[in-house]
Amino acid sequence: MKFSELWLREWVDLTLDSNTLCKQITMLGLEVENISSVINSFNDIVTGIIIECKTHSNADKLKLTKVNIGNGNVLNIICNSINCRVGLKVAVAPIGAILPGDKKVKEINVHGNVSEGIICSFSTLGISNIDDLIELPSNMPIGKNAYNFLNIHDNIIEVNITPNRADCFSIIGIARDIAALNCLSLKQFINKPIPATINDILSIYINEVNSCPIYLTRIIKDIDIKVTTPLWIKEKLRRCGIASVNILTDINNYILMEIGQPIQTFDLDHIDGYIVVRMAREGEVLTLIDNKKIKLNPKILVIADKNKILSLAGICEGFYANISNQTKNILLGSAYFNPLSIINNVRFYNLNSEASHRYERGVDYKLQYKAIEYATKLIIDICNGKAGPITDYTNYKSLPSNIIIDLNRKKLDRLVGFTITDTNVSDILTRLGFCIYKKNGKWIVTVPSWRFDILLEEDLIEEIIRIFGYENIPNIPATTQLVITEQLDTNLLLKRIKNFLVDKGYQEVITYSFVDPKLQKLLHPNQNAVPIINPISQDMSVMRLSLWTGLINILIYNQNYQQNKIRLFESGYCFIPNKKFKLGVGQKFMIAGILSGNISEEHWDFKPQLIDFYDLKGDLESLFELSNNIKNISFHPEVNLALHPGKSAAIYLCDKKIGFIGAIHPNIQNKLKIKNETLVFELFWNELTSYKPVFKVQEISRFPINRRDISIIVDEIIPAEDIIALCKKIGINQLVGINLLDVYRGKGISKGYKSLTMSLILQDTKRTLKEEEIAIIVNKYIMALKEKFQVTLRN
């Protein structure tokens, strides 16, 4: 959320500088992400009034103006803005004035006419990229320094507000916390009731009282919608990142940002009969403001009249009763909607607005009357008009009940770690708006209507320490009863594997367990995922089936930031739909990794080399050495729709599948615009750790090693791994190693066959092997291979 620092200071009288203020906001738990000046510096800009405006004879888009800047000075200025007109109060940069960027205004000649300055637009002064002239209030004196009147000695503060602090999605909400922290008074929201001058009302019917327990409306007639929005409203909204639309929309947005209550405004002349808040009916369609039509779900809450739907309650307004330039009579609405009735609809239709952003988190249910009176006052003051009485529908039984929490001194001291005085505790809670009294040595605390996040005693303690100040917590040595706990072998192995991967250049990451369903469907098209009922967003709406989804997201993010060597790993639970488990969901612990880019950093002495399948396979084989399982590990070709069919394999421990390795499928890589070949692995932790290898102590031989190489021709479909596995099973004690040296296809080898060259490493622990013994051993291997795989020796 962005807001103006000066707007915040209107609500609380602060003597702090901007940097200290931002630090305090962050320490309150509302992280300041950015602070920027509203404007670059400029000098000698004065106020003036356009007294003459005519079209240039040689250029239709240019206007020749005369501008009075006071003290008898009238300047001839050429202007090209569409809102240039006689009688407009403007900001003028005469010759010699300094514009942002140290640009000095000079006299120029345009098509034979001299321009003696510039009539400033928002973009001229660096305020925004809007090219319209700055329209100053009509009562502003001329010849004065425009800097003072534009109120631009201000900063825009951007704050990251956590979802639980719905009360801080407004200026008054942030000001309330700042006032409490600095022991200051918050400006009182003075809102005198606006007396009705007409008797017009519209009937209201609430069919869903649990979803909408409060709905207030008021008719205002004979307004002037063509009135220009005052500069002070425009500027405050602009500094919040909200563009000016029309006077009514701007007033609604102004109230929304200042006090946090959304206001609905309908064109009264397009409403038939009455207003009803109800659920949509089967087959109903709503036309949005942009003429887009959406088919409504019968479970969605709508605001309708007798014949049609006017809006999705708390989310967005429809086309038929929307405000236009011809609007003269309006119906104001101020409502409290149950957050649960809004949040599901926002997710279902993927429609987000400033109003829905607040309603789904919760708005103060005691604010609606103040808000509609405030809106009425601003509309009548600026647009004129005649207001009717407020029609109030409030179902008190359906409103949130007051939350009362007992706060105990012992628990407060235990969780905080030191003693905060009773006076301090009471003072902090009172400043935050809590109602308190003490009884039987504990505080009885009533939570204010704007704090939906305070439910437990621990929440109150967090509030106390937040205002007391984390930086004020004294350093007290911790005392505790330490107990030695048993370390499971699997936990130790996981730690060793993580350390090993870090040593190999991988970085551990932790990603969300909920992921983008579209990306996950690319990787696992035949698997169903567990949906989330109330997801944070549409791209985090299902539980992950594997760790690859999150790792790929991080890889893409890093590649977009020009990282050319990426090695990541993660361990965590994945969630598989399975009716055998409670709630129909099983969880599986996995460890996975992803690699892409160069093997090493760029170097002047050699060309960078890209990571390939065998780099990752080598890392995994080293990893399996840690668990002493390498002798029982095998890699078999197996289809995995997420992986390249020619560069992937299933990993087996004995006869049990424990994971996959491979390159991401080229089609998926192209769809996701991933650079370079990207390799992944994933291991099923329970399967990996279920096998306990038997450790055998072997005598180290002091006799020489003998090596014999054999080349055999074998059918193409027989994996080399099967050849090696058979050699190991023969059980000759003198075989201490076997390696595949070469795979050859081509000249001299029949089609459908391949040549494999292997080295047999032979050694005895008791004596030196004789040549005749070696020949017998090698011949046993050749005969076994001929019998099982019909191999032939290659000459």
LINHUWO-V739675 format. One record per pair of residues at least 12 apart in sequence whose C-alpha atoms are under 7 Angstrom apart, sorted by sequence separation. I is the first residue (numbers start at 1). GAP is how many residues later the second one is. If there is no record, write none. Layout:
[[I/GAP] [I/GAP]]
This chain:
[[53/12] [65/12] [95/12] [105/12] [121/12] [122/12] [283/12] [284/12] [301/12] [434/12] [435/12] [530/12] [531/12] [575/12] [598/12] [599/12] [637/12] [638/12] [649/12] [743/12] [744/12] [52/13] [53/13] [64/13] [65/13] [120/13] [121/13] [283/13] [434/13] [529/13] [530/13] [574/13] [575/13] [597/13] [598/13] [636/13] [637/13] [648/13] [649/13] [743/13] [52/14] [64/14] [120/14] [434/14] [529/14] [573/14] [574/14] [597/14] [635/14] [636/14] [648/14] [663/14] [664/14] [742/14] [743/14] [50/15] [51/15] [63/15] [64/15] [282/15] [433/15] [573/15] [574/15] [596/15] [635/15] [636/15] [647/15] [648/15] [663/15] [664/15] [742/15] [50/16] [51/16] [62/16] [63/16] [280/16] [282/16] [529/16] [573/16] [635/16] [647/16] [663/16] [741/16] [50/17] [51/17] [62/17] [63/17] [201/17] [229/17] [237/17] [280/17] [281/17] [342/17] [343/17] [572/17] [573/17] [634/17] [635/17] [662/17] [663/17] [740/17] [741/17] [49/18] [50/18] [62/18] [201/18] [229/18] [280/18] [342/18] [572/18] [634/18] [644/18] [662/18] [740/18] [741/18] [48/19] [49/19] [61/19] [200/19] [228/19] [279/19] [280/19] [571/19] [572/19] [633/19] [634/19] [643/19] [644/19] [661/19] [662/19] [739/19] [740/19] [48/20] [49/20] [227/20] [279/20] [280/20] [339/20] [340/20] [571/20] [633/20] [643/20] [644/20] [661/20] [738/20] [739/20] [48/21] [95/21] [233/21] [279/21] [280/21] [339/21] [570/21] [571/21] [632/21] [633/21] [643/21] [644/21] [660/21] [661/21] [738/21] [739/21] [47/22] [94/22] [95/22] [225/22] [279/22] [280/22] [337/22] [339/22] [517/22] [570/22] [632/22] [642/22] [643/22] [644/22] [660/22] [738/22] [46/23] [94/23] [278/23] [279/23] [286/23] [339/23] [516/23] [569/23] [570/23] [642/23] [659/23] [660/23] [737/23] [738/23] [93/24] [94/24] [278/24] [515/24] [516/24] [517/24] [569/24] [659/24] [737/24] [93/25] [100/25] [277/25] [278/25] [515/25] [516/25] [517/25] [568/25] [569/25] [658/25] [659/25] [735/25] [736/25] [92/26] [93/26] [99/26] [100/26] [277/26] [514/26] [515/26] [516/26] [568/26] [658/26] [735/26] [736/26] [92/27] [93/27] [276/27] [277/27] [514/27] [515/27] [567/27] [568/27] [735/27] [736/27] [91/28] [92/28] [275/28] [276/28] [291/28] [314/28] [514/28] [515/28] [546/28] [567/28] [734/28] [735/28] [90/29] [91/29] [275/29] [276/29] [288/29] [289/29] [336/29] [514/29] [515/29] [520/29] [545/29] [566/29] [567/29] [658/29] [734/29] [275/30] [288/30] [289/30] [513/30] [514/30] [519/30] [544/30] [545/30] [566/30] [658/30] [734/30] [274/31] [287/31] [288/31] [513/31] [544/31] [545/31] [565/31] [566/31] [53/32] [273/32] [274/32] [286/32] [287/32] [543/32] [565/32] [53/33] [272/33] [273/33] [335/33] [409/33] [564/33] [565/33] [52/34] [271/34] [272/34] [334/34] [408/34] [564/34] [565/34] [613/34] [50/35] [51/35] [272/35] [407/35] [408/35] [429/35] [50/36] [51/36] [406/36] [407/36] [428/36] [716/36] [50/37] [78/37] [315/37] [316/37] [406/37] [407/37] [715/37] [716/37] [49/38] [50/38] [77/38] [315/38] [334/38] [406/38] [715/38] [716/38] [49/39] [50/39] [76/39] [77/39] [405/39] [406/39] [425/39] [428/39] [511/39] [714/39] [715/39] [49/40] [76/40] [77/40] [79/40] [315/40] [404/40] [405/40] [713/40] [714/40] [48/41] [49/41] [75/41] [77/41] [314/41] [315/41] [404/41] [405/41] [713/41] [714/41] [48/42] [314/42] [404/42] [713/42] [47/43] [48/43] [91/43] [403/43] [404/43] [551/43] [712/43] [713/43] [47/44] [48/44] [90/44] [402/44] [403/44] [711/44] [712/44] [46/45] [47/45] [90/45] [300/45] [314/45] [402/45] [547/45] [711/45] [712/45] [45/46] [46/46] [89/46] [90/46] [711/46] [45/47] [46/47] [88/47] [89/47] [529/47] [530/47] [710/47] [711/47] [45/48] [89/48] [529/48] [709/48] [710/48] [44/49] [83/49] [84/49] [89/49] [412/49] [613/49] [709/49] [710/49] [81/50] [82/50] [83/50] [270/50] [271/50] [407/50] [613/50] [709/50] [81/51] [270/51] [405/51] [406/51] [708/51] [709/51] [45/52] [81/52] [405/52] [707/52] [708/52] [44/53] [58/53] [707/53] [708/53] [43/54] [44/54] [267/54] [707/54] [727/54] [43/55] [91/55] [266/55] [267/55] [706/55] [707/55] [42/56] [43/56] [266/56] [267/56] [705/56] [706/56] [42/57] [266/57] [705/57] [706/57] [42/58] [705/58] [41/59] [509/59] [704/59] [40/60] [267/60] [269/60] [507/60] [508/60] [509/60] [510/60] [268/61] [506/61] [507/61] [508/61] [509/61] [703/61] [267/62] [268/62] [505/62] [506/62] [507/62] [508/62] [703/62] [267/63] [268/63] [506/63] [701/63] [702/63] [266/64] [267/64] [629/64] [701/64] [703/64] [704/64] [265/65] [266/65] [628/65] [700/65] [703/65] [265/66] [266/66] [613/66] [265/67] [264/68] [265/68] [208/69] [263/69] [264/69] [204/70] [205/70] [206/70] [207/70] [208/70] [263/70] [264/70] [203/71] [204/71] [205/71] [206/71] [207/71] [263/71] [70/72] [202/72] [203/72] [204/72] [205/72] [206/72] [262/72] [69/73] [70/73] [69/74] [714/77] [713/78] [714/78] [597/79] [712/79] [713/79] [596/80] [712/80] [713/80] [596/81] [712/81] [713/81] [596/82] [711/82] [712/82] [156/83] [366/83] [595/83] [596/83] [711/83] [365/84] [595/84] [364/85] [594/85] [595/85] [40/86] [171/86] [172/86] [364/86] [594/86] [39/87] [170/87] [171/87] [172/87] [363/87] [593/87] [594/87] [39/88] [170/88] [171/88] [593/88] [38/89] [170/89] [592/89] [593/89] [170/90] [362/90] [592/90] [169/91] [591/91] [592/91] [590/92] [591/92] [49/93] [262/93] [590/93] [591/93] [48/94] [590/94] [591/94] [47/95] [48/95] [136/95] [589/95] [590/95] [47/96] [589/96] [46/97] [47/97] [46/98] [47/98] [46/99] [47/99] [226/99] [45/100] [46/100] [225/100] [44/101] [45/101] [45/102] [225/102] [261/102] [225/103] [224/104] [223/105] [222/106] [223/106] [261/106] [221/107] [222/107] [261/107] [221/108] [220/109] [221/109] [220/110] [261/110] [219/111] [220/111] [219/112] [39/113] [218/113] [219/113] [38/114] [217/114] [218/114] [217/115] [218/115] [38/116] [217/116] [37/117] [38/117] [216/117] [217/117] [524/117] [37/118] [38/118] [215/118] [216/118] [523/118] [524/118] [556/118] [36/119] [37/119] [215/119] [216/119] [523/119] [35/120] [36/120] [215/120] [35/121] [36/121] [214/121] [215/121] [35/122] [214/122] [34/123] [35/123] [213/123] [34/124] [212/124] [213/124] [251/124] [33/125] [212/125] [32/126] [33/126] [211/126] [212/126] [497/126] [32/127] [33/127] [211/127] [31/128] [32/128] [30/129] [31/129] [30/130] [31/130] [211/130] [30/131] [522/146] [6/148] [5/149] [4/150] [5/150] [4/151] [5/151] [4/152] [5/152] [3/153] [4/153] [2/154] [3/154] [2/155] [3/155] [2/156] [227/156] [1/157] [2/157] [1/158] [225/158] [1/159] [224/159] [223/160] [224/160] [11/161] [223/161] [223/162] [8/163] [12/163] [222/163] [11/164] [221/164] [222/164] [220/165] [221/165] [220/166] [221/166] [8/167] [12/167] [220/167] [219/168] [220/168] [219/169] [218/170] [218/171] [218/172] [12/173] [217/173] [218/173] [12/174] [216/174] [217/174] [11/175] [12/175] [216/175] [217/175] [11/176] [216/176] [215/177] [216/177] [215/178] [191/179] [194/179] [214/179] [215/179] [193/180] [214/180] [213/181] [214/181] [191/182] [213/182] [191/183] [194/183] [213/185] [209/186] [213/186] [201/187] [198/188] [200/188] [201/188] [210/188] [197/189] [198/189] [199/189] [209/189] [197/190] [198/190] [199/190] [201/190] [344/190] [347/190] [196/191] [197/191] [347/191] [166/192] [196/192] [196/193] [166/195] [166/196] [167/196] [166/197] [163/198] [490/199] [4/232] [4/235] [3/236] [4/236] [2/237] [3/237] [2/238] [2/239] [180/251] [180/252] [177/255] [167/283] [167/284] [181/286] [165/288] [164/289] [28/438]]
